[in-house]
Amino acid sequence: MGIFTRGGISFDRLLDGDPVVFAPDSCLIVRRAGMSCGLCRDACPAGVLSGSEYSITLEGEGCVGCGLCAAACPTGALMVEGCAPQVPPTAGDRIVLECRRVGAADRDPDSIVLPCLGGLATADLLDLVAGVEAPVVVADRGWCADCPVGRVADPWRAAVDETRAFLRAVDAPLADGLAVASRPLPANRAEPVVPALRPDKLRDRRALLRGLIGAVEPRDALAESRRVVFGRGLVASLNRRRILDRIRVVAAESGGNVPASLMPAVKIADGCDLNGVCAAICPTGALRLGDIGDTISLEFDSAGCIACGECQRVCPSEALSLWPEGDGTVPEGPIELVARQAKICAGCGDRFVAKSIDDGGGEVCPFCRKSMEIMQGMSAFRSGRARAS
């Protein structure tokens, strides 16, 4: 059991005393063999986060708690404590999001202080903007480009632009409640970047006991971080679920509609042989095979799609195309993309999919058909050589 759950998914701390928490059930490289996602690792400014097959690892105690890794994670498998802006109990005329490097004397009275504005995630901004009546302002102090953490002029830009685009498609006035304000300060007013390690009372108590009587064995925190996380299967995309849930609530309250751009689409062209490779590799189960009676179909649930593109990449017949921003429609549930008649192969006895429901599509499966073609080719080759000799 993790230290807490969100959306039914369990999170646990990667390193004792560190603010980064991890949900293996939502991680692409843990749950899906062969996935090469490394966005969290690439986003880490301290270079202490690594990811390889089966696990995510913090390799040292240099984490600054900026939240950039969590903001980069496409599924929400990582979270960093303190990086999600919380709705204040009371708010004034506005709510200002400030970087923690801004000193107390320079902050707005109604500010929410975050480790790094680049750690803002779309789902968190949606929750904040839709949860308060006051406008939300991201304060740009002009330091980010030269900051060893942010490293770019506006690290919050992607999350802010995406949040506003989603809200504008549903409720334009609500989108106007999120803005960026340029409030430059001299660079010498910035507080230094500090490690994110926080006091752990239980750990301090153990250290005290070790020093006094040696009663408690020390724990290897790095070894704990490197533990292998088992459990292959479908990925639970918390980001996708949170964004859709929030937009649906906003749409219901405002009388608007869920934007079609939030609903990826999959199109199937002629030539699909329904071998199921696309459904097998889909990390979230948005694509799946249906098998009813003598018909096998390919179904697609747009609500579960994270638009990773794996289905299009592996399609052997190149008949599948992914439209990440949808086709202008908002499906209410899974839809059937294509259906084919299932038959029993006369050669091997295995179940296979015919070319179409209307025609016979052959009496043998593609594998047996290919084997027969090879054998016929070899026979013709031998006959040709015999006649030549």
C-alpha positions, -999 to +999 in steps of 0.1 A: +000+000+000+014+034-010+016+065+011-016+078-005-039+072-034-054+093-062-081+081-085-077+046-070-040+045-079-014+040-052+016+063-049+048+056-029+079+077-022+109+071-045+135+080-018+130+084+019+126+121+028+123+132-008+091+149-022+088+128-054+061+101-053+055+075-079+026+053-091+040+023-110+005+014-123+005+046-143+041+044-156+046+035-193+080+019-189+070-001-158+037-015-171+045-019-208+075-039-221+095-022-247+082+013-241+111+039-242+095+069-225+121+090-207+104+124-205+107+126-167+144+118-168+151+143-195+132+170-176+151+166-144+174+196-140+195+179-112+201+148-133+192+125-104+161+109-119+166+079-142+142+055-158+147+021-173+126-010-179+106-019-148+115+010-126+120+048-120+149+057-098+163+086-078+200+081-079+210+106-053+198+133-029+202+163-052+165+166-061+153+203-058+116+194-058+109+216-088+081+193-102+094+194-138+096+156-140+059+153-129+048+180-154+066+162-182+051+128-173+024+120-200+003+098-177+006+114-142+027+086-127+050+111-109+039+138-085+061+161-064+047+173-031+041+210-030+039+216-068+001+214-072-014+248-063-041+244-037-072+264-036-068+288-007-095+290+020-099+327+012-089+347-018-087+383-026-092+400-059-067+376-075-045+346-069-008+349-079+014+319-085+049+327-074+082+308-076+097+301-042+129+319-052+109+351-049+115+365-014+087+371+010+090+409+007+086+408-031+056+384-032+020+394-038-001+391-005-025+366-021+002+344-036+006+306-038+043+298-036+055+269-057+089+252-060+090+261-097+064+275-121+077+250-147+062+223-124+027+234-132+006+207-148-025+212-169-047+190-147-036+210-116-043+244-133-077+232-144-086+223-109-074+256-096-090+279-122-123+261-120-122+260-082-119+297-075-138+328-086-108+351-085-085+353-116-053+333-114-021+350-124+013+334-132+040+359-121+069+361-146+099+376-127+122+373-157+146+349-141+136+316-156+159+316-187+190+318-165+177+297-136+195+263-132+160+248-127+137+263-152+163+268-179+139+284-204+123+318-205+087+305-198+087+269-185+050+272-176+040+281-211+028+247-224+006+240-193-009+275-193-016+275-231-031+240-230-053+249-200-066+281-216-073+263-248-094+236-231-113+261-210-119+285-240-135+257-259-160+251-231-163+284-212-144+314-226-148+337-195-133+310-174-103+308-197-098+345-193-094+339-156-059+325-162-032+349-173+006+355-172+018+388-158+054+402-164+067+415-131+105+416-135+128+418-106+166+421-105+183+388-106+202+395-074+169+395-056+163+358-063+167+333-035+192+305-041+181+271-053+182+246-025+178+208-022+143+196-016+150+172+013+128+178+042+132+168+078+119+134+085+111+131+122+110+093+121+143+091+103+159+116+127+148+096+156+164+065+141+196+084+136+195+095+172+190+060+184+218+047+163+241+073+177+232+065+213+228+028+215+230+014+180+195+000+184+183+005+149+200-007+118+206+020+091+185+018+059+201+021+024+178+048+010+194+045-025+189+008-026+153+013-017+150+038-046+164+013-070+139-014-061+124-032-091+087-026-095+068-056-110+034-058-124+029-056-161-004-046-177-024-017-189-014+018-178-039+039-158-034+075-172-043+097-143-036+129-163-060+119-190-087+110-165-083+141-144-084+165-174-115+148-189-133+147-156-127+184-149-136+195-184-168+175-182-177+192-149-170+226-163-190+218-195-220+206-174-219+238-152-216+262-181-239+244-206-210+239-230-196+208-246-164+188-242-140+201-269-135+176-298-098+184-297-096+165-264-108+133-281-082+116-303-095+096-333-083+064-350-091+057-387-088+024-404-082+022-442-087-007-466-061-034-460-065-040-423-062-077-416-072-074-379-042-092-366-046-073-332-010-060-330-023-024-325-046-035-297-019-056-281+006-026-279-019+000-269-007+009-233-041+021-220-065-004-236-081+023-257-078+000-287-091-035-281-103-065-301-139-077-297-148-113-304-186-120-306-198-151-325-180-155-357-170-119-360-138-102-347-138-064-345-115-036-335-129-011-310-116+023-299-124+042-267-112+078-273-115+087-236-087+063-228-064+073-256-032+093-247-022+097-284+011+080-279+011+068-316+023+033-308-007+018-327+001+036-359+038+028-356+034-010-354+005-015-378+019-041-403-006-032-430-002+006-425-039+008-425-042+026-392-039+064-387-041+083-354-056+118-353-043+132-320-066+162-320-097+142-331-119+144-362-143+170-348-166+145-330-170+136-294-178+099-291-199+090-261-182+056-256-163+029-275-169+027-312-164-002-337-137+007-362-137-024-384-152-060-383-142-091-401-155-127-402-136-152-381-129-186-397-111-218-389-079-224-409-081-256-430-044-260-427-035-255-390-070-254-374-063-220-358-089-192-358-081-164-382-097-133-397-109-133-433-105-103-455-141-092-452-174-104-439-189-107-474-162-127-492-147-160-482-112-145-477-096-179-483-098-211-463-064-209-447-048-183-424-022-159-437+006-179-421-004-211-438-010-192-471+025-178-469+039-213-462+020-227-492+033-199-514+069-206-503+065-243-509+050-237-543+079-214-551+105-239-540+087-266-561+087-244-592+123-236-587+133-273-585+112-281-615+129-253-634+163-266-625+153-302-634+142-290-669+173-270-674+196-299-666 
